[in-house]
């Protein structure tokens, strides 16, 4: 995304100006930046102190998702700010659900997200994310009532520390934020948001819709909802919004990992690997009547294994399939046994392992943001599969046999006749993966 910074000396609110620009059709990536805000706004209608020396920016976003996903934008912004501060200036921060950045319990930055849907639609038209960071100013630049609850980057790193130009941070935060919200169906950033949140395991006071109660914070789910257990009735509540303050008299409680205990995670991994292993085995028995050469679904299931399970579990599943066959279990198309290594098609089985791993690696890297990125990942895996298959086919039929076949004949047998069908199945698989992969990511 191209970042375009619009700088002003002083303004009432950068969010107000960014909203006007968004309504006028400004593209994603425009960032309104001010040295000072006269009427800076925070959450719940509060004012946001904005003396000179801070970073006050509002990023225009146009994510391709439903309005129901907007609660994830603020957590994404919190992660973008926290990671950028650590990467560029080495300042380790914490996040306070839902929109504050803290250092040692004192507020360093705040976030305010506003959005609008397309007319007559549930899709987001635009979102504006306002970010205020206490940067090169000092605590003394704030009013006395704020000095004990806020901090600044300058105060944390010391007056002699040379800070990067604010524009460097602005560009980095805006770029990272756009990257995180480009597909809000894939919420990998929630793990960082959760692990760096100060509320987990703490006793808190909750004010939500004029309803006040004490609770224990148990977790943050994949939709960034705060999960609390009320002290008055023991009920669990899932909070999308609300004001939450820590009870300082109560020590933090241990928190269980969101994705389950190691044992439950291992059981889940084994279960899904077993399912895809079964699909690979039966895939060789399912034949589709393509012209010239009928196609089985085995190679398709191999690529889907990598796409859904990732490169580690996907590659391991295919490796297990290969080892089972070599051990004599009749999982290969023509049976099993170590002698199968001399079969002309054994190279494709080796390619299953590396092709699945390649597909999984690229899908994880691209994060399934676009259909075409999934397609490229699957095609790369298919290419790896064919590479190993053709090399082994050439060695068996073109080198180590008495009546060797030419390279052209090898390519005809091992590539040209089967490639059209595989390309069609790969295209259909890309649509399936793009639709369903978030389900596997959420687990």
WOQUIFEN-V671243 format. One record per pair of residues at least 6 apart in sequence whose ideal C-beta (glycine too) atoms are under 6 Angstrom apart, sorted by the first residue. I is the first residue (numbers start at 1). J is the second residue. If there is no record, write none. Layout:
((I,J) (I,J))
This chain:
((1,29) (1,178) (2,29) (3,29) (3,171) (3,174) (4,29) (4,30) (5,31) (5,33) (6,32) (7,33) (8,34) (9,35) (10,36) (11,17) (11,34) (12,38) (12,39) (13,37) (13,39) (13,40) (13,41) (14,32) (14,34) (14,56) (14,58) (14,130) (15,58) (15,128) (15,130) (17,32) (18,32) (18,58) (18,60) (18,128) (19,128) (22,60) (22,126) (22,128) (26,60) (28,60) (28,61) (28,62) (30,60) (31,57) (31,59) (31,174) (32,58) (33,57) (34,56) (35,52) (36,50) (36,52) (37,50) (37,56) (40,48) (40,50) (41,48) (42,48) (42,110) (43,99) (43,112) (48,132) (49,142) (49,146) (50,56) (51,137) (51,141) (53,136) (53,137) (54,134) (54,135) (54,137) (55,133) (55,135) (55,166) (56,132) (57,131) (57,170) (58,128) (58,130) (59,129) (59,174) (59,177) (60,128) (61,127) (61,181) (62,126) (63,124) (63,181) (63,184) (65,124) (65,184) (66,122) (66,123) (67,117) (67,122) (67,124) (69,184) (70,115) (71,224) (71,240) (72,184) (72,224) (73,113) (73,127) (73,181) (74,98) (74,99) (74,111) (74,113) (75,193) (75,224) (76,180) (76,181) (76,189) (77,111) (77,129) (77,177) (78,95) (78,111) (79,189) (79,192) (79,193) (80,173) (80,176) (80,177) (81,101) (81,109) (81,173) (82,93) (82,95) (82,101) (84,172) (84,173) (85,91) (85,93) (86,92) (88,164) (93,101) (93,103) (94,102) (94,196) (94,198) (95,196) (95,197) (96,102) (96,198) (97,197) (97,199) (97,226) (99,111) (100,107) (100,110) (101,108) (101,109) (103,151) (103,156) (106,150) (106,151) (107,150) (108,134) (108,151) (109,133) (110,132) (111,131) (112,130) (113,129) (114,128) (115,124) (115,127) (116,125) (116,126) (117,125) (118,125) (134,152) (135,153) (136,154) (136,163) (137,152) (138,154) (138,155) (139,147) (139,155) (180,189) (182,369) (183,369) (185,438) (186,367) (186,368) (186,438) (186,441) (187,222) (190,222) (194,220) (199,217) (200,217) (200,255) (201,252) (201,253) (201,255) (202,217) (202,246) (202,252) (203,216) (203,247) (203,250) (204,215) (204,217) (204,244) (204,246) (205,214) (205,245) (206,213) (206,215) (206,242) (206,244) (207,243) (208,242) (213,230) (213,232) (214,231) (215,228) (215,229) (215,230) (216,229) (217,228) (218,227) (218,229) (219,227) (219,258) (220,226) (222,442) (225,238) (225,239) (225,240) (226,239) (227,238) (228,237) (229,236) (259,265) (273,313) (273,317) (276,305) (276,317) (277,317) (277,321) (279,301) (280,301) (280,302) (280,321) (281,331) (283,296) (283,297) (283,298) (283,301) (284,296) (284,298) (284,333) (286,296) (286,297) (287,294) (287,296) (288,295) (290,421) (292,417) (293,417) (293,418) (295,421) (300,425) (300,429) (302,318) (302,352) (302,356) (303,359) (303,378) (303,381) (304,429) (305,314) (305,317) (305,356) (306,314) (306,356) (306,359) (306,360) (306,381) (307,359) (307,363) (307,433) (308,440) (310,360) (310,364) (311,357) (311,360) (311,361) (314,356) (314,360) (315,353) (315,356) (315,357) (318,352) (318,353) (318,356) (319,353) (322,349) (324,331) (325,331) (325,332) (325,336) (326,338) (328,336) (328,337) (329,336) (330,336) (332,340) (340,346) (344,393) (344,396) (344,397) (346,392) (347,388) (347,389) (347,391) (347,392) (347,393) (348,389) (350,388) (351,385) (351,388) (351,389) (354,384) (355,381) (355,384) (355,385) (358,380) (358,381) (358,384) (359,377) (359,378) (359,381) (362,377) (362,380) (363,377) (366,373) (368,374) (368,434) (368,437) (371,430) (371,434) (374,430) (374,433) (374,434) (375,430) (378,426) (378,429) (378,430) (382,426) (389,414) (390,414) (393,410) (393,414) (394,410) (397,405) (398,404) (398,405) (398,410))
